[in-house]
Amino acid sequence: MKTLKGILLIILLITSQVGVSQLRIEITGGADDPINIAVVPIEWKLDSPQDEYLHEIIRSDLESFGEFKVLPPASMLSFPSTQEEVFYRDWRLLKVDYLVLGQANKSEIEDELKISYFIFDIAREKVIHKAIMTGPYKSLRRVAHNMSDKIYKKIQGIPGIFSTRLAYIDKPSAQDLNYNLRIADIDGYNGISLFSSPQPIMSPNWSPLGNKIAYVSFEEGTSRIFTQTVATGERKGIKLERGINSSPNWSPDETKLAAVLSKEGNPDIFIYDLKKNSWKQITEHFGIDTEPDWSPNGKSLLFTSNRSGSPQIYQVNIRTKRVKRLTFEGTYNARARYLPDGKSIVFVHRRNGVFHIASQKIRSGKVRILTDTSLDESPTISPNGNVVIYATKKNDEDVLAGITIDGKTKFILPSLKGETREPAWSPILD
């Protein structure tokens, strides 16, 4: 009987259909010592057939950033679906570090799945996690991403990011003459155009709850900041000021936006209070101050300024308005973003005439080059602080690329819709 179940599972694997994604992650350099994990096809105990297969989505998630190597079902010696069916010796022979298995049943709630699953540590011969995951059948991919997040956190010790989304700008092409603000799941599926315009769209930034995006649009003939609710598409223009209105960035409590205005002459950093509908000036200098980013605790802002003669990264205390220069290595450092711990930053750094993505610990000031591509810009950091996605060039076209913060894994995200730029990573979504 067990053999028959295994044969059926292999047939299902071969005949599965995979949907088309707008972006797709292509690993260009993986970790030398990935974690070996086996994800047994989840036993499907529902009457209706599967449209997609949970184990395939989980496999794709775990392998997407090169940190895991997933054993294919064809190489498995058995297909257990319960704890009692696990023989640790078999999985040790296959050099598996961790094992995931489970069953999918119909929930007590109509049109909802209930998935009972286990994670095993093979070396220690013990269950390290068991849980029940529920969700609508029509949102099978979302359920699988949530499972991947749980698996990742249990093994790696930090939150998974497979349920997150990416916003980015599509440039006009022969197929579409408009600029498009698009959002998609991090694996490229469920992509939509949130806003489209024949005029440029710039600087998307997610709200901390992930329900809104702020961005700049030139649809009115000048730069203006808009916020837009993702679920409904409802848009709201922020109070327009004379001159430049750019680079919106949400505060951690979602009550304010940091942005760049030039209404006093030079571009400076301002904060917009969404409740009071008013602007407050934070920096005041004859140089150009731009590209703000809130610290995780909401007390400071990073920004780029040429006040020292070349673009460098500065930090301003919002309460005291005291400014401190953070970067000193090189003559070009820009577009800095805090890591979630607030102790390090990632930014664009020029070295030997080439623009790279670099990281720096704030306290030590030591710069570390992360990328070996060129013309890199617009870094955005995963909400678990482990991966950076950025815009770069490939064959003279704008594409998105990424790298893990330890530099072990590199990937690109080619788009089916043409050239892309200005990525923005969502927070972890429930």
N, C-alpha and C positions, 0 to 999 in steps of 0.2 A: 504493500500500500504506500509506504514511504517512497519507494522508487517511482511509482506512478505519479505521486504528487510532484516529485522532482522533475519528471518529464514534462508534466503540464506547465510547470513554472518556466521551464526553458522555452517551451513553445510560445508562451505568453510574452516572454522577453523578446524573442525573435520577431514576433508579429506586432510589437508595440509601435505606435505612431508618435512622433515627436512634433510638437507645434513649431511654428516659425517665430523667431525672436527678432527684434529690431536691432539690438546690440548682442554681440556674443563674445564671451571671454576666450581668448586664445593664448594659452601659456607659451611664452617664448623662452623662459628659463625657470625651471622648477627647483625646489629644495633638494639637496643631495641626500637627505635622510628623512623622507616623508614618513608619516605615521601610517602603518599598514592596518587597514580596517576592512572588515567584511560586513556588508549590509545585505542580509538575506532577503529575498523577495518577500514582502509582507503577505501573509496568508489572507486572502480575500474571502470573507465569509458572508458576503452580501449576494443577493439574487441578481442584481444588475451588474453587467460587465464593467471593467475599468476602462475609462477613456485614456488615462495615463497611469503610469506605474510609480508608486511611491518610492520604491527602492531606486528607480532610475533618477528621479528628481533629487533624492538625497545624495546619490552618488555624484551627480553633476555638481551639486552644491559643495560637497566636501572637497572635490578635486579642483574646484574653480580657481582657487588661489595657490594651488601647488603644494599645500601643506599636508595633504592626505593622498595616499594611494589606495584605491578601493578595489578589492578582489572581485573580479567578474563572477557572476553565478556559474558560468560554464566551468570554472576552476574549483568550485566548491565540492566537497565530498558528501555533503548532506544539506538538507534544507529545513532545519528546525524552526518551529514557530512558537515553542514553549520552552521554559527553563529546563524542564526535565529531559528534553530531547538534545541538549547540548553535550557533546563529548569534547572536552578541552584538548585532548591529545590530537584529534583530527585538525583542529585549528592551529595548534602549535606546529604541526607538520607543514602547514601552509604559510608559516611565518606571519601569522596574523597577530596584531597587538590587541585589537579591540573587535568585538562582535556586536552587531545590532540585529535584532529580530523582533517579530511581533505579529499581531493579528488585527485585521480590520473587521469590525462588526457594525451593524446598524445600531444607532443610538436610540434611546427612548424618545428623542425629539425627531419629528418627521424631517426627512431629507438631510439628516446629519450623520456623520461618521463618528465612530468611537474606536480609536486605535490604541491598543495596549501594547507597549513595547518595552524591551530590556536592552541595557548596554552591559556587556561583559568585559572585564579585564582578563584576558586569556592567561597572562603570566601569573597573575595572582589567583586565578581560578575563582572569581567571585563576581557577583552582580554589583555594579557600581551605580546603577541608576535604573529605576523602573517607574513608569508613569503611564497615564492615560491621556491621550490627546484627542480633543473633539473639534469638530468644525463642519461647516456645510459641505455636502458632497460636491456642489458646484464650485467650491473653492479648494479643490484637491491640492493644487500647487501651493496655495498659501499654507495649508495644513502641513504639507511636506517641508516647506521652508521653516516652519516653526519647529518641526522635529529636528531638522538639521541644526538650527540654532541651539536647541537643548543638548544635542550630541556634542557639538563643538564646545560649548561652555563646560560640559562635564569633563571632557578630555583635556582641553587647552586652558581652562581656568578663566577665560574671559568671554564676554557675550558673543554669540554668533551674529553675523550680519546678513544672513541670507534672506531675511524678511524686509530688508531695507530697500529703498528705491533711489534712483539716480535721476536728477534733472540735468538737462543739457540743451544747448542751442544747435539746431540744424541750420546751416547756411543755405541760401538759395541755390537751386540746382536747375538743370534742364527740365527735370520732372516736376519741380515745385519752385516757383519763383519767389516764394515767401520765406522769411525767417520763421522758424518754429521753435517755441519753447516746449520741449518734450519731457515726459517723465516715463520711466519704465522700472520694472523690478530689476534688481541688481543682476539677474541672469538674462535680462533683455526682454523678457516676456511682459505681456500686459502693457505695452507701450501706447501712449496716447499723445496727441498734440494738445497741450493745455491752452496755448494761445498762438495765433499765427498773424503775421503782419508783413506787408511789403517793406516796411521800415525796420531798421535794426532793433533787435532785442538783446539785452545784455544782463550780466551779473545776477543770475538766479540764486536765491538763498532760501533754504527751508526754515520754517518756524520750528521751535524746539519740540512741539507736539506733532509735527509732520503733517498738519492739516492745511497749511497755507504755504505759499511761496511768494517772496518779494522779488521784484526784478525791475529793470529799467526798459522802457519802451520809448521809441522816437515817433510814435504814430501821430502825435500832435505837432510835429515839426521841431520839437525840442525834447531834451531828455526829461522824462518824468518817471518817478517811482510809483509802481503799482503793487498792491497785494492781491492775491487771488486764492480763493478757497478751492482746494483740489477736488473735493467731492462734488461741489455744485457748479464750479466755474465762475462763481460770483467775483467780480473785480471791483477794486476801489483804488482811485488815484489818491496818492498822498499829497498833502498841501504843497503846491508848486511854488518854488521861489525863483527869483531872477538868476539866470546863468545856469551853471552845471547843477544837476540833481542826479547823483549816481551812487553806485556801490552800496546798496542797502544790506544791512546785516542785523538779524534779529537778536535781541537781548535774551539771556537764558530764561527769564520769566515771561517772555513773549509780550511784554507791555510797551516795548520801545524798539526803535530801529536806529542803529548808527548808520550814517551816510555821509556823503561828501557834497557840500554846497559851495558855490562861489559867489553867493549873493553879496558878500562884503568885499569882493575883489578877487583875492586869491582863493584857490580851493582849500577848504579847511574841513575838519571833522565836526559834525553836528550830531545831536541825538534828538530824534523825533518821539514825542510822547503820544502814543496812539489814542489815549483817552482824552488828553487835553488838546490834541490837534495843534501842537506847538513845537517849535524847534529851539534847541539850546546849544550854543556854540561851545565846543570843548577845546579845540586848538585854535591858536591865533598867531600866524607866522607869515612872513613875506614869501616863504617857500611854498611848494605844492605838497599838501598833505592829502593822502588818499588811501583807499583799500582797507577800511577798518575791519577788525574782527574782535568780538567780545571774548574776554577770558571766561572760563567755565564758571567762576564764582561771581561774574557780573560786575567786578570792581574795577577792571582795567580794559583798555582797548589797545590792540596792536594797530599800527598804521605804517604806511610807507611815506617817506618824506625825502626831499632833496635839500633840506635845510643845511646839511653839512657839505653840499657841493655835488653829491652823487646820491642816487636812490639808496636809502638804508632803512632798516626796520627800527621803529621806535615803539615805546609803550607809554601810555598816558593813564594816570590815575584819575578816574572819573570824578571823584569827590574833590581832590585837591588841584587837579589839572596839571600836576607835576609830570614832566616828560623825561623819559630815560631812553637813551640810545642802546639798542641791543646788539646790532651787528657792526663789526669793524673789519671783518676779513673780506677783501675784495671791494671793487668799486660799483657793484650793482647787486643789491639785495631787495626783493620786492614781493608783494602779495603773500604776506605771512599769515599762517593759520595756526592757532593753538592746537596741540594735542589734547585729548580729553582730560589728562591729568594736570594740565596747566603748567607743567614744568618744562616742556619742550615746544618748539615751533617747527613748522615746515614752511619753506618759502622757495622762491625762484632765486637762484644764485648764478652769477656769471663767473666762469673761470676759463682763462685762456680764450676769451672771445666766444665761448659756448655757454648757452643757458641750460642749466640743470635744475633739478629739484633737489634741495638739500634740507637737512634737519640740523637743529642746534638746541642744546640744553641751555635754558635761559641763564642758569647760574654760572656755568663754566664758560659759555660763549664759544665752545668748540664746534666748528662746522663739519658736517659729514655729508659728502655727496652721495645721493641715493641712486640717481639715474645715469645711464651711459648714452641716452639719446640726446638730441640737441634741439634747440628752439622750444624748450619745455616751458609751460606756463600754466596758470590757474590751478594749483594743487587743491584738492579737497580730501579730507581725511575721514576714514570710516569711523563710525561712532564708538567702536571699541579700540580705536587708536592703532590698529594693526596694519592697515593698508592705505596707500595713497593713490588716488586716481588723478590724472592730470591731462592737459591737452598738449599735443606735440605734433610733429610732422612725420609722415611716412609717404615716400614717393611724391613729395611736394603737396600732399593733401593733409588737411587738418583731421586728426584722429584722436581718440582717447586712448590712454595707456595707463598702466598701473604697476605698482611695486609694493611688496610687503615692507614694513618699516625696518626689518632686519636685513633687507636687501637680498634675501634668498630666492624670492620668486618674482618674476617679471611677466607681464602679460599686456596684450593690446585688446581694445574693444572696437573692432571695425563695425561700421554701421551700414545697414542695407539702404539707408535713406540719403547717403552722400556724406559730405564733410560735417564734422561736429566739433564743438568747442565749449569752453566754460562749464565743466561738470560741477555739480553740487550734490553732495551725498546727504540723504535724509537721515534723521535720527532713527534709532531703533523703533520700529512700529509694532504696536500690539496687534 
